[in-house]
Amino acid sequence: MPLSRTQYDQIEDIYRSRRAEARREAEKKREAILKALPEYDALDQAQRTAALEAFKASVGGDEKHRSALVAQAQSLREKKEAMLMQAGFSPLDLQPRYLCPHCGDTGRREGRSCECFEALAAQVAGSDSLSSTGTDFSDFTLEWYDDREPLGAFGGQTARRAMEQNRDAALAYVARFPEKKGNLFISGPVGTGKTLLCRALAGSLEKQGFSVCLITAQEFFDAAEATAFGREEENAYLPELIRRAQLLIIDDLGTEFTSHKLAQNALFTTINERQLKGLGTIISTNESLNEIEDHYLPRVSSRLAGDYEWLRFVGPDIRLMKKTAEKPGVPS
């Protein structure tokens, strides 16, 4: 199946995340084993030393010494395995346990794509929520915003001038993204173009080869719940994309139906971890910062206020206006 560069990047990000997680789990298991069996480490070091010395003897042509060292290394290995088994562990506990045992979560097997790669590619390519559907800034037009009435809340600017500034700020965000992946907080009434601007941002950066994950708030919290409760979901790869995509866009925050406590923790953990990793995050919402503070606790709204550039949207519901083809006038 044809995949875009962005989709390949998404898949590679998933595999890297899986391998890293497997290595972390193996290291945690090793630490638990060493805590329960302090003498294991000495046996392990002795076996490694014997194996290294056997290699050196082989290179030097000393076959007799090599054979003795090989036997010593084998004896130490058997002692280690017996010690592990007696304590209720397995030698396999010390090895990373990859989700795909055939390719070790690399996606390649015997010089060709592994079956797990084909399955993952089908999931990524088939997910509408991860695609900007080719939208760019040419789709974000200003003609639907009124250019007659000055708005006190926007310093006397008209809605069109205020939205022009938002568009320019979004273009600037795209321009600096390769060097600095910052954050945007986009808020305003329903139907004023927030989702369209999000898709323009996503499409523009996808065309540059960046990995983008564009999802609704409901999809975000559904993925968080699936992870929290260990449920198997059709989009099981989504939590990894949320963590690792170079740009994450959560659209329509505040419209989701989910548990209050989970929403607080999942949202804060995500924006905090992505901030620490220097990844870009964009959040759009119909709610104000005060309303978000009421729903998600002060630490979430504080992070949004302090670390995100705020773009305020204004205007009527453009989707309704498009149905009647009524556009606001401009001064004569």
CORTA-V360669 format. One line per field, one symbol per residue. ss: DSSP state (A for helix, B for strand, O for the rest). psi: psi as a letter, one per 40 degrees, with the letter a starting at -180 (. if undefined). A space follows every 50 residues. Layout:
BEGIN
ss->???
psi->???
END
This chain:
BEGIN
ss->OOOOAAAAAAAAAAAAAAAAAAAAAAAAAAAAAAAAOOOAAAAAAAAAAA AAAAAAAAAAOOAAAAAAAAAAAAAAAAAAAAAAAAOOOOAAAAOOOOOO OOOOOOOBBOOBBOAAAAAAAAAAAOOAAAOOOOOOAAAOOOOOOOBOOO BAAAOOBOAAAAAAAAAAAAAAAAAAOOOOOOBBBBBOOOOOOAAAAAAA AAAAAAAOOOOBBBBBAAAAAAAAAAAAOOOOOOOOOAAAAAAAOOBBBB BBBOOOOOOAAAAAAAAAAAAAAAAAAOOBBBBBBOOOAAAAAAAAOAAA AAAAAAAOBBBBOOOOOAAAAAAAOOOOOBOO
psi->ihiiddddddddddddddddddddddddddddddddgdeddddddddddd dddddddddeegddddddddddddddddddddddddeeiidedeihgidh edeffdehhfeihidddddddddddehdeeiefeiaedegieeehhfdhi hdeffeiidddddddddddddddddedddhgaiihhiiiheeeddddddd dddddddeeihhhhiiddddddddddddefihidfdeddddddeidhhhh hfheeihiidddddddddddddddddefiihhhiieiidddddddeiddd ddddddehhhhhiiiihddddddefhiiiii.
END
